[in-house]
Amino acid sequence: MMRALLARPRLRNWFYGYAPPERGTVVLGHRRVYIVPTRLGWIYAATLGILLVGSINYALQLGFALTFLLAGMGLVGMVHTTRNLARLAVSAGRAAAVFAGEAAQFRLLLDNRARHDRPALLVRHIGSGAQVVLDLAAGALAEAVLAVPAQMRGWMPLGRVMLETRFPLGLFRAWSYLEPDARCLVYPRPERTPLPVSAAAAAAGAARAQAHGNDDFSGLRAYQPADSPRHVAWKAAARSDDMLTKQFSGAAGVELWLDWSGLAAALDPEQRLSRLAGWVLAAEQAGAAYGLRLPGLELAPGSGEAHRSACLQALALHPRA
């Protein structure tokens, strides 16, 4: 019954006290902190009940004193359990992109703005069960890293996270939910296949041309402050008052295209994206200038980390069939 009611988004948001996703820093107010006795707490309460009945039956003054002392300790422990979690500030950090099948590293920054320590804080991801336990000193910051498995390509939101504590006595369990506005880009799972024959030959040719071009002197030009001292033509500078820089021929203009339409028709869209992702990694490792053609999208040939990330992002965000 309760689950059926909480299945309605508006009622669920009212019950938990927030509307996901939560942007910026989230402060866990007292209204968002829930607390119930643990199994040990129920045993503790039953023991106090037995002590109270025995003290009443036998009129034991010391029994009354012990019972009320233990009950007072339990109430104080309940207050400290809630205090260990309330008014804690939580914000989400940036999650680096991963490939499907790997674990996305979501980072949560916990800010203790109070003057007391917060020991034994459990941070758990509801969907995957990934969790981490940490201690937070007074006025300190701590980072909780949740390794959440990434199953599908595209943007993966963090989802709901629970913060829990049973400090100090373990008689009560206090917890709070939050759902930060955090997401991780998941690239398609790369298929480790070699480049096609024509593309592999082009990549090898580009790599050889690049290696050879670094040693081919092509002329002199005026010196610029950003030029490396190793490329300065010192002999020419000694004969004149002008600083000149040596120029070397660059790589041959070999362009490698990774084309969606060139793949086998038997491959489904996800398999095509996986193969193209593997080819992007192989072309980057070969040092080739490569471009990417997808339905409705074309990325000009290039190389380097930024171009690799742009190609993999295009593959990750390709519309699903």
C-alpha positions in Angstrom: 0.0 0.0 0.0 2.7 2.4 1.0 4.8 1.6 -2.1 1.8 2.1 -4.3 1.2 5.6 -2.8 4.9 6.5 -3.1 4.9 5.5 -6.8 3.2 8.8 -7.5 6.0 11.4 -8.1 4.2 14.3 -6.5 3.3 12.4 -3.3 6.8 10.8 -3.2 8.5 14.2 -3.4 6.3 15.5 -0.6 7.0 12.5 1.6 10.7 12.7 1.1 10.9 16.5 1.2 12.6 17.2 -2.1 11.9 17.2 -5.8 14.7 15.5 -7.9 17.1 16.3 -9.3 18.4 18.6 -6.7 20.8 21.3 -8.0 23.6 22.9 -6.1 24.4 22.2 -2.4 21.8 20.1 -0.6 21.4 20.7 3.2 19.8 17.8 5.1 17.3 19.6 7.3 15.7 17.9 10.3 12.5 17.3 8.3 14.5 15.1 5.9 16.2 13.0 8.6 14.3 9.8 9.6 15.1 7.7 12.6 13.9 4.3 13.9 15.2 1.9 16.5 17.5 -0.9 15.3 17.1 -4.5 16.3 19.5 -3.8 19.1 17.4 -0.8 20.1 14.3 -3.0 20.4 16.1 -5.5 22.5 17.4 -2.6 24.7 13.8 -1.3 25.1 12.5 -4.8 26.0 15.2 -5.1 28.6 14.3 -1.8 30.1 10.6 -2.9 30.2 11.6 -6.1 32.1 13.7 -4.1 34.5 10.9 -1.6 35.1 8.4 -4.4 35.8 10.8 -6.2 38.2 11.5 -3.0 40.0 7.8 -2.2 40.4 7.0 -5.8 41.6 9.8 -6.0 44.2 9.9 -2.2 45.0 13.6 -2.0 44.2 14.8 1.6 44.5 18.1 0.8 42.8 16.2 -1.0 40.1 14.2 2.2 39.3 17.5 4.2 39.3 19.2 1.8 36.9 16.1 1.6 34.6 15.7 5.4 34.3 19.5 5.9 33.9 19.6 3.4 31.0 16.4 4.9 29.5 18.0 8.4 29.7 21.2 7.1 28.0 19.0 5.7 25.2 17.2 9.0 24.7 20.5 10.9 24.6 21.8 8.4 22.1 18.7 9.0 19.9 19.4 12.8 19.9 23.1 12.3 19.0 22.1 9.9 16.2 19.9 12.5 14.6 22.5 15.2 15.2 25.1 13.2 13.4 23.3 13.6 10.2 21.1 16.7 10.4 22.4 20.0 8.8 25.0 18.1 6.7 25.7 19.9 3.3 26.1 17.6 0.3 27.1 18.6 -3.2 27.9 16.6 -6.4 31.2 16.7 -8.2 32.1 16.0 -11.8 32.1 12.4 -13.0 34.6 11.5 -15.7 33.2 9.7 -18.8 33.5 5.9 -18.9 32.8 3.0 -21.3 29.8 0.8 -20.9 30.6 -2.1 -18.7 32.9 0.0 -16.4 32.1 1.7 -13.2 31.2 5.4 -13.1 33.0 7.2 -10.3 30.4 9.6 -8.9 31.9 12.1 -6.3 29.9 13.6 -3.5 31.4 16.3 -1.4 30.3 16.3 2.3 30.7 19.6 4.1 30.4 19.5 7.9 29.6 23.1 8.9 28.9 22.2 12.5 31.3 22.4 15.4 31.1 18.7 16.2 32.5 15.6 14.5 30.3 13.3 12.4 31.7 9.7 12.8 30.6 6.6 10.9 28.6 8.1 8.0 27.5 5.6 5.5 26.9 6.8 1.9 25.0 4.3 -0.3 23.8 4.3 -3.8 20.2 2.9 -3.8 20.2 1.5 -7.3 23.5 -0.4 -7.3 24.3 -0.8 -3.6 27.7 0.8 -3.9 28.6 2.4 -0.6 31.4 4.0 1.4 31.8 4.8 5.1 33.7 7.8 6.3 34.3 10.0 9.3 33.9 13.8 9.1 35.7 16.1 11.4 34.2 19.4 12.7 34.3 22.1 10.0 35.9 19.6 7.5 35.2 18.5 4.0 35.3 14.9 2.8 34.7 13.2 -0.6 32.7 10.1 -1.0 33.3 8.2 -4.3 30.5 5.8 -5.4 31.5 3.3 -8.0 28.2 2.8 -9.9 28.2 0.2 -12.8 27.5 1.8 -16.2 25.4 -0.6 -18.3 24.1 1.5 -21.1 25.6 4.2 -23.3 24.4 7.8 -23.0 23.9 10.1 -20.0 23.6 8.1 -16.8 22.1 10.0 -13.8 23.4 9.3 -10.3 19.9 8.6 -9.0 18.9 8.3 -5.3 21.6 8.2 -2.6 21.0 7.4 1.1 23.1 8.8 4.0 22.9 6.7 7.1 24.3 6.6 10.6 24.0 4.5 13.8 26.4 6.5 15.9 26.9 6.5 18.9 25.3 3.5 20.5 23.8 1.6 17.5 20.4 1.7 19.2 18.9 3.9 16.5 19.3 4.2 12.7 19.0 7.6 11.1 18.9 8.1 7.4 18.1 10.7 4.7 17.6 10.5 1.0 18.9 12.9 -1.7 19.1 12.9 -5.5 21.8 15.3 -6.7 21.8 16.7 -10.2 24.8 14.6 -11.3 25.3 12.5 -14.4 28.1 10.6 -16.2 28.6 10.2 -19.9 28.8 6.5 -20.8 30.6 5.7 -24.1 29.6 2.6 -26.1 31.4 -0.6 -25.1 34.4 -0.6 -27.6 34.7 -3.7 -29.8 38.4 -4.6 -29.9 38.6 -5.2 -33.6 41.4 -4.0 -35.9 40.8 -1.2 -38.3 39.5 -2.3 -41.8 42.3 -3.1 -44.3 42.1 0.2 -46.2 41.8 2.2 -43.0 44.6 0.4 -41.4 46.9 1.1 -44.4 45.9 4.7 -44.3 46.7 4.9 -40.6 50.0 3.2 -41.0 50.9 5.6 -43.8 50.0 8.6 -41.8 52.1 7.4 -38.9 55.1 6.9 -41.2 54.6 10.3 -42.8 54.4 12.0 -39.4 57.6 10.3 -38.2 59.4 11.1 -41.4 58.1 14.7 -41.5 59.7 15.5 -38.2 63.1 15.1 -39.8 62.5 16.8 -43.1 63.8 20.4 -43.2 61.6 22.6 -45.4 63.0 26.2 -44.8 63.3 29.1 -42.4 60.8 31.6 -41.0 60.9 34.6 -38.6 61.4 33.6 -35.0 58.3 33.8 -32.6 58.5 33.8 -28.8 56.7 30.5 -28.6 59.2 28.6 -30.7 61.3 26.0 -29.1 65.1 26.9 -28.7 66.0 23.6 -30.4 64.4 24.8 -33.6 66.2 28.1 -33.7 68.7 28.4 -36.6 71.6 29.5 -34.5 74.1 29.5 -37.4 71.9 31.7 -39.5 71.4 34.0 -36.5 75.1 34.3 -36.0 75.5 35.6 -39.6 72.8 38.2 -39.3 70.9 40.2 -36.6 67.6 38.3 -37.3 66.4 35.3 -35.3 65.1 32.6 -37.6 63.4 29.3 -36.9 63.7 26.1 -38.8 60.6 24.6 -40.4 60.0 21.0 -40.9 57.5 19.3 -43.3 54.4 18.0 -41.6 52.5 14.8 -42.0 51.1 13.7 -45.4 47.5 14.6 -45.9 46.1 11.1 -45.2 42.5 11.2 -43.9 40.9 8.2 -42.3 37.1 8.0 -42.2 35.2 5.9 -39.8 31.9 5.6 -41.6 28.6 4.2 -40.2 27.4 3.2 -43.7 30.6 1.2 -44.4 29.8 -1.4 -41.7 28.1 -4.7 -42.4 24.3 -4.5 -42.7 23.9 -7.5 -40.4 25.1 -5.4 -37.4 22.4 -3.8 -35.3 22.9 -0.1 -34.3 24.4 -0.8 -30.9 27.0 -3.2 -32.5 27.8 -0.6 -35.0 28.4 2.0 -32.3 30.6 -0.4 -30.4 32.7 -1.2 -33.5 33.1 2.5 -34.3 34.2 3.2 -30.7 36.8 0.5 -31.0 38.0 2.0 -34.3 38.3 5.4 -32.7 40.6 4.1 -30.1 42.6 2.1 -32.6 43.0 5.1 -34.9 44.0 7.4 -32.1 46.6 4.8 -30.9 47.9 4.7 -34.5 48.4 8.4 -34.6 46.2 8.9 -37.6 44.0 11.9 -38.5 40.5 10.3 -38.5 37.0 11.6 -39.0 33.6 10.1 -38.1 30.4 9.8 -40.2 27.1 9.0 -38.5 23.6 9.4 -39.8 22.9 13.1 -39.6 26.4 13.9 -38.2 29.9 14.3 -39.6 33.1 15.2 -37.6 36.0 16.4 -39.7 39.3 14.4 -39.5 41.5 15.3 -36.6 43.5 13.7 -33.8 44.3 14.3 -30.1 42.4 13.8 -26.9 39.8 16.5 -27.6 39.0 15.0 -31.0 38.8 11.5 -29.5 36.4 12.7 -26.8 34.2 14.5 -29.3 33.9 11.3 -31.4 33.2 9.1 -28.5 30.6 11.6 -27.2 28.9 11.6 -30.6 28.7 7.8 -30.5 27.4 7.8 -26.9 24.6 10.3 -27.7 23.6 8.8 -31.0 19.8 8.6 -31.0 18.4 5.1 -30.1 16.4 3.2 -32.6 
